[in-house]
Amino acid sequence: MRLATVIISLLFITSLALVLFALSSHAQRTTNVNHIQHPAHPAPTNRRRNPIRDRYIQKAGLCAQNYYVNGTRPGFKFFRYHKKSAECFPIDDKGPCGRNMIFYRIGNTEYGECDCDHSKRCGRPLLYWQPTDSCYHVNTQGPCREGHWLAYGLTQKPICQKNLCLRQESESPSNHRARKFWISINGMCMKTRTLGFCPDPEQVMFFREGEAYPQCVHPSEATVCGAVNRISRPCWAGQKFDSMDNCRDKVGLWGSEDDH
């Protein structure tokens, strides 16, 4: 009789312990669930909200390089997106461009394009040649076959034509650095920065910045080239912009892409 009582007591104590353990486990699980943060509602931080910063971070554009690392404010967009390579490059730099070309911005857009380098045009225009995607100085052989040179055509677009000044070139070679080179006008060979066709003996022939035809100027003007905005494509005859995009219809010859 005493043994049965002991056994019953032990069973009662064991059952009670199991019930208490179950209740304790359920309470712990409930506590853990209550502390789980839903993904859609991240834990709050002490960082102050900056609507201007957040707006520019969300609208970084095609080239993230145009914004400061901390994203606090946008800077001038020195980088532009190049569609052909699907990459961003700094404007006014070589970038993905061919010979004698640099990377320009396209107006006020986020895009950029290669074109002839203005800084290498002083006194001698550069002409874009599509088959090689490069620029060459006027009245040089460039991409043309032997005995021919690259020149302006009747519409001021680049063409390869027979070099009529080969003999003069062999006798008195052009000096590109001095901006003295042979040209053919009405079948006559003349050298720039000389009297040429100028009626005034005090003047010389010289290609002004952006011009497709030499002008008569005072010798002092034939050594200076004006500063140009290299980050913006001008509509100059012979440029890629003029050859490919009909820029004369958009901004007018000699104008800039940013003029419209």
TAVEN-V155131 format. One record per residue. N is the residue number from 1. RES is the residue in three letters. D_LAST is the distance of its C-alpha to the last C-alpha in Angstrom with 1 decimal. Layout:
# TAVEN-V155131
n:res:d_last
N:RES:D_LAST
N:RES:D_LAST
This chain:
# TAVEN-V155131
n:res:d_last
1:MET:110.8
2:ARG:109.4
3:LEU:107.3
4:ALA:105.8
5:THR:104.8
6:VAL:103.0
7:ILE:101.1
8:ILE:99.9
9:SER:98.8
10:LEU:96.8
11:LEU:95.1
12:PHE:94.2
13:ILE:92.7
14:THR:90.7
15:SER:89.3
16:LEU:88.3
17:ALA:86.6
18:LEU:84.6
19:VAL:83.5
20:LEU:82.4
21:PHE:80.4
22:ALA:78.6
23:LEU:77.7
24:SER:76.4
25:SER:74.2
26:HIS:72.7
27:ALA:71.8
28:GLN:70.2
29:ARG:68.0
30:THR:66.9
31:THR:66.0
32:ASN:63.8
33:VAL:62.0
34:ASN:61.2
35:HIS:59.6
36:ILE:57.3
37:GLN:53.6
38:HIS:51.7
39:PRO:48.6
40:ALA:46.4
41:HIS:47.5
42:PRO:47.3
43:ALA:49.5
44:PRO:48.1
45:THR:47.1
46:ASN:46.9
47:ARG:43.1
48:ARG:41.2
49:ARG:38.3
50:ASN:34.9
51:PRO:32.4
52:ILE:29.3
53:ARG:30.6
54:ASP:31.6
55:ARG:28.3
56:TYR:26.5
57:ILE:29.3
58:GLN:28.9
59:LYS:25.1
60:ALA:25.1
61:GLY:22.5
62:LEU:22.7
63:CYS:23.7
64:ALA:26.6
65:GLN:26.5
66:ASN:23.7
67:TYR:26.2
68:TYR:29.4
69:VAL:32.6
70:ASN:34.0
71:GLY:30.9
72:THR:31.2
73:ARG:27.5
74:PRO:24.3
75:GLY:23.1
76:PHE:19.8
77:LYS:19.0
78:PHE:20.3
79:PHE:21.1
80:ARG:19.1
81:TYR:20.6
82:HIS:21.5
83:LYS:22.2
84:LYS:24.7
85:SER:26.9
86:ALA:26.2
87:GLU:26.2
88:CYS:24.2
89:PHE:23.9
90:PRO:22.8
91:ILE:19.7
92:ASP:20.6
93:ASP:23.8
94:LYS:25.7
95:GLY:25.6
96:PRO:26.3
97:CYS:25.1
98:GLY:27.2
99:ARG:28.5
100:ASN:26.5
101:MET:23.5
102:ILE:22.0
103:PHE:20.0
104:TYR:16.3
105:ARG:14.1
106:ILE:11.5
107:GLY:8.4
108:ASN:10.0
109:THR:12.4
110:GLU:16.1
111:TYR:16.1
112:GLY:16.6
113:GLU:17.5
114:CYS:19.7
115:ASP:18.9
116:CYS:20.8
117:ASP:21.7
118:HIS:20.2
119:SER:23.4
120:LYS:25.6
121:ARG:24.0
122:CYS:25.5
123:GLY:27.4
124:ARG:27.3
125:PRO:24.3
126:LEU:24.1
127:LEU:23.8
128:TYR:23.2
129:TRP:26.1
130:GLN:25.6
131:PRO:29.4
132:THR:29.8
133:ASP:26.4
134:SER:26.6
135:CYS:25.6
136:TYR:28.1
137:HIS:28.5
138:VAL:28.6
139:ASN:32.1
140:THR:33.7
141:GLN:35.5
142:GLY:33.2
143:PRO:33.4
144:CYS:35.2
145:ARG:39.0
146:GLU:41.6
147:GLY:41.5
148:HIS:37.8
149:TRP:34.6
150:LEU:30.9
151:ALA:29.2
152:TYR:26.4
153:GLY:27.2
154:LEU:26.9
155:THR:23.3
156:GLN:22.5
157:LYS:22.8
158:PRO:25.4
159:ILE:29.0
160:CYS:32.5
161:GLN:34.7
162:LYS:38.2
163:ASN:38.5
164:LEU:40.4
165:CYS:40.9
166:LEU:43.0
167:ARG:46.0
168:GLN:44.2
169:GLU:42.6
170:SER:46.1
171:GLU:47.6
172:SER:44.8
173:PRO:42.5
174:SER:38.8
175:ASN:38.1
176:HIS:34.8
177:ARG:35.1
178:ALA:35.8
179:ARG:32.9
180:LYS:35.6
181:PHE:35.5
182:TRP:36.5
183:ILE:34.4
184:SER:35.6
185:ILE:34.7
186:ASN:36.5
187:GLY:39.1
188:MET:39.8
189:CYS:39.4
190:MET:38.1
191:LYS:37.2
192:THR:34.2
193:ARG:35.0
194:THR:37.9
195:LEU:38.5
196:GLY:37.7
197:PHE:36.7
198:CYS:36.0
199:PRO:38.3
200:ASP:38.6
201:PRO:41.0
202:GLU:39.3
203:GLN:36.0
204:VAL:35.0
205:MET:32.5
206:PHE:29.6
207:PHE:26.3
208:ARG:23.7
209:GLU:21.0
210:GLY:18.6
211:GLU:20.8
212:ALA:22.6
213:TYR:25.5
214:PRO:27.8
215:GLN:28.0
216:CYS:31.1
217:VAL:31.0
218:HIS:33.6
219:PRO:35.1
220:SER:33.9
221:GLU:30.3
222:ALA:30.9
223:THR:31.5
224:VAL:28.5
225:CYS:25.0
226:GLY:22.3
227:ALA:21.0
228:VAL:17.9
229:ASN:15.7
230:ARG:17.2
231:ILE:15.7
232:SER:12.2
233:ARG:12.2
234:PRO:11.7
235:CYS:11.7
236:TRP:15.3
237:ALA:18.0
238:GLY:20.3
239:GLN:18.2
240:LYS:18.4
241:PHE:14.6
242:ASP:15.3
243:SER:18.7
244:MET:18.0
245:ASP:14.5
246:ASN:14.0
247:CYS:10.9
248:ARG:11.6
249:ASP:11.1
250:LYS:7.6
251:VAL:6.2
252:GLY:9.7
253:LEU:12.6
254:TRP:12.8
255:GLY:9.2
256:SER:8.0
257:GLU:6.5
258:ASP:5.6
259:ASP:3.8
260:HIS:0.0
